[in-house]
Amino acid sequence: TDGIRYMTNSSAHNMGFHGVRVDGNNSTNPVLYIWDSTFADNKINGVFAFKGATVWADNVRAINNVGKGFSARSNKSLDDTSTHETTMYVSNSIASDNDVHGFYAQYGGTMYVSDSSASGNVGTGIRSHGLGSTLYARDSTSSGSREWNGLNASFGGHMFATGMNVYDNARTGASVEGFVHEDSSYFT
């Protein structure tokens, strides 16, 4: 097979793990395209890309998951120095009322978020965490984070944001200890 899969008009609710997980650990860089789908009330993440996977999500809703709404993670931990190109592209999507974060690039993962909304998540709405993690966000909203702030880059993670609407979060400001750059030149 070519490692490319498509999902449309799909729904995954109350799954024991992730709503959908794309794992490149034992294959050659799988790619998943998702559109017009909902992942809600799952025990971990709504949409999870891991170790070499690529996910394209358009008009996808990740709602009320125990973990994160959308998560791109390359390595298992900060101590794992292996490299896996894990990338997630999210547009016109919603991450709402998740128990951790809305949109999350972690441990070397890269995420692009555009024209999307993170609202009512317990943690940060849009976050980049861990060495080598980068999150690019544009023309999106992060509001109502119950315990953290709307945008956050931490522990070596980077974020580039432009055209953002960030309001009504538990903590004000864009970042606690990371690098959040507001510059539209990163999106050309």
C-alpha positions as CSV (number, residue, x, y, z in Angstrom):
1,T,0.0,0.0,0.0
2,D,1.0,3.6,-0.4
3,G,0.5,4.5,3.3
4,I,-2.0,7.2,2.4
5,R,-5.5,6.9,3.9
6,Y,-8.6,9.1,3.8
7,M,-11.4,9.7,6.3
8,T,-14.5,11.8,5.6
9,N,-17.8,12.3,7.4
10,S,-16.4,10.1,10.2
11,S,-17.1,10.0,13.9
12,A,-15.3,8.3,16.8
13,H,-16.9,8.6,20.3
14,N,-16.1,7.0,23.6
15,M,-13.0,5.1,22.2
16,G,-10.8,3.4,24.8
17,F,-7.8,5.3,23.5
18,H,-7.5,8.0,20.8
19,G,-10.3,8.9,18.4
20,V,-7.8,8.4,15.6
21,R,-4.1,7.6,15.9
22,V,-1.6,7.7,13.0
23,D,1.6,6.0,14.1
24,G,4.7,5.9,11.9
25,N,6.7,3.8,14.4
26,N,6.7,0.6,12.3
27,S,6.0,1.9,8.8
28,T,7.2,4.3,6.2
29,N,5.7,7.7,7.1
30,P,1.9,7.2,6.9
31,V,-0.3,10.0,5.8
32,L,-4.0,10.5,6.8
33,Y,-6.3,13.1,5.3
34,I,-9.4,13.8,7.5
35,W,-12.3,16.2,6.7
36,D,-15.8,16.8,8.0
37,S,-15.3,14.5,11.0
38,T,-15.9,14.5,14.8
39,F,-13.8,12.9,17.5
40,A,-15.4,13.3,20.9
41,D,-15.4,11.8,24.5
42,N,-12.3,9.6,23.8
43,K,-10.1,8.4,26.7
44,I,-6.9,10.0,25.3
45,N,-6.7,12.4,22.3
46,G,-9.1,13.2,19.6
47,V,-6.6,13.2,16.7
48,F,-3.0,12.0,17.4
49,A,0.0,11.9,15.0
50,F,3.1,10.0,16.3
51,K,6.6,9.2,15.2
52,G,6.8,10.0,11.5
53,A,3.1,10.4,10.7
54,T,1.5,13.2,8.8
55,V,-2.1,14.3,9.3
56,W,-4.1,16.8,7.3
57,A,-7.3,17.8,9.0
58,D,-9.9,20.2,7.6
59,N,-13.3,20.9,9.3
60,V,-12.6,18.4,12.1
61,R,-14.0,18.7,15.6
62,A,-12.1,17.3,18.6
63,I,-14.5,17.7,21.6
64,N,-14.4,16.7,25.2
65,N,-11.5,14.2,25.0
66,V,-9.7,13.2,28.2
67,G,-6.4,14.2,26.6
68,K,-5.7,16.7,23.9
69,G,-7.9,17.7,20.9
70,F,-5.2,17.6,18.3
71,S,-1.6,16.3,19.1
72,A,1.5,16.0,17.0
73,R,4.3,14.2,18.8
74,S,7.6,13.0,17.4
75,N,9.5,11.5,20.3
76,K,8.4,9.6,23.4
77,S,10.0,12.0,25.8
78,L,12.6,14.7,26.2
79,D,15.2,12.0,26.6
80,D,14.4,10.3,23.3
81,T,16.8,11.9,20.8
82,S,15.6,9.9,17.8
83,T,14.1,12.0,15.0
84,H,10.8,11.3,13.4
85,E,9.2,14.0,11.2
86,T,5.7,14.2,12.6
87,T,3.5,16.9,11.2
88,M,-0.1,17.9,11.5
89,Y,-1.9,20.5,9.3
90,V,-5.2,21.7,10.8
91,S,-7.6,24.2,9.2
92,N,-11.2,25.3,9.8
93,S,-11.3,23.0,12.9
94,I,-12.4,23.1,16.5
95,A,-10.7,21.8,19.7
96,S,-13.2,22.4,22.5
97,D,-13.7,21.3,26.1
98,N,-10.7,18.8,26.1
99,D,-9.3,17.9,29.5
100,V,-5.7,19.0,28.5
101,H,-4.9,21.2,25.5
102,G,-6.7,22.1,22.3
103,F,-3.9,22.1,19.7
104,Y,-0.6,20.6,20.9
105,A,2.8,20.2,19.2
106,Q,5.0,18.0,21.5
107,Y,8.5,16.6,21.7
108,G,9.7,17.5,18.2
109,G,6.3,17.5,16.6
110,T,5.3,20.3,14.1
111,M,1.7,21.6,13.8
112,Y,0.2,24.2,11.5
113,V,-3.1,25.6,12.7
114,S,-5.1,28.1,10.6
115,D,-8.7,29.5,10.7
116,S,-9.4,27.3,13.7
117,S,-10.7,27.7,17.3
118,A,-9.6,26.3,20.7
119,S,-12.2,27.0,23.4
120,G,-13.0,25.8,26.9
121,N,-10.0,23.5,27.2
122,V,-8.7,22.8,30.7
123,G,-5.0,23.4,29.7
124,T,-3.7,25.8,27.1
125,G,-5.7,26.4,23.9
126,I,-2.7,26.3,21.6
127,R,0.7,25.0,22.9
128,S,4.1,24.0,21.7
129,H,6.0,21.9,24.3
130,G,9.5,20.3,24.3
131,L,12.7,20.6,22.4
132,G,12.2,20.8,18.6
133,S,8.5,21.3,18.8
134,T,7.1,24.1,16.6
135,L,3.6,25.3,16.2
136,Y,2.5,27.8,13.6
137,A,-0.8,29.5,14.2
138,R,-2.6,32.0,12.1
139,D,-6.0,33.6,12.0
140,S,-7.3,31.5,14.8
141,T,-9.0,31.9,18.2
142,S,-8.0,30.6,21.7
143,S,-10.5,31.4,24.4
144,G,-11.8,30.2,27.7
145,S,-8.8,28.0,28.7
146,R,-9.8,27.1,32.3
147,E,-6.4,26.7,34.0
148,W,-3.7,28.1,31.6
149,N,-3.3,30.7,28.9
150,G,-4.4,30.9,25.3
151,L,-1.0,30.5,23.7
152,N,2.0,28.8,25.3
153,A,5.5,27.6,24.2
154,S,7.4,25.8,26.9
155,F,10.5,23.7,27.6
156,G,12.2,24.6,24.3
157,G,9.0,24.6,22.1
158,H,8.5,27.4,19.7
159,M,5.4,29.1,18.4
160,F,4.9,31.5,15.5
161,A,1.5,33.3,15.6
162,T,-0.2,36.0,13.6
163,G,-3.8,37.3,13.3
164,M,-4.7,35.6,16.6
165,N,-7.8,36.3,18.7
166,V,-6.9,35.4,22.3
167,Y,-9.2,36.2,25.2
168,D,-11.0,35.1,28.4
169,N,-8.3,32.6,29.4
170,A,-7.5,31.8,33.1
171,R,-4.0,33.2,32.7
172,T,-3.4,36.3,30.6
173,G,-0.6,36.8,28.2
174,A,0.7,34.7,25.4
175,S,3.5,32.6,27.0
176,V,4.8,31.6,30.4
177,E,8.4,30.5,29.6
178,G,8.7,29.8,25.9
179,F,9.1,31.7,22.7
180,V,5.9,33.0,21.0
181,H,6.7,35.2,18.0
182,E,4.0,37.3,16.4
183,D,5.2,37.8,12.9
184,S,3.3,37.1,9.7
185,S,6.5,36.6,7.6
186,Y,6.6,33.0,8.9
187,F,3.5,32.2,6.9
188,T,4.6,33.3,3.4
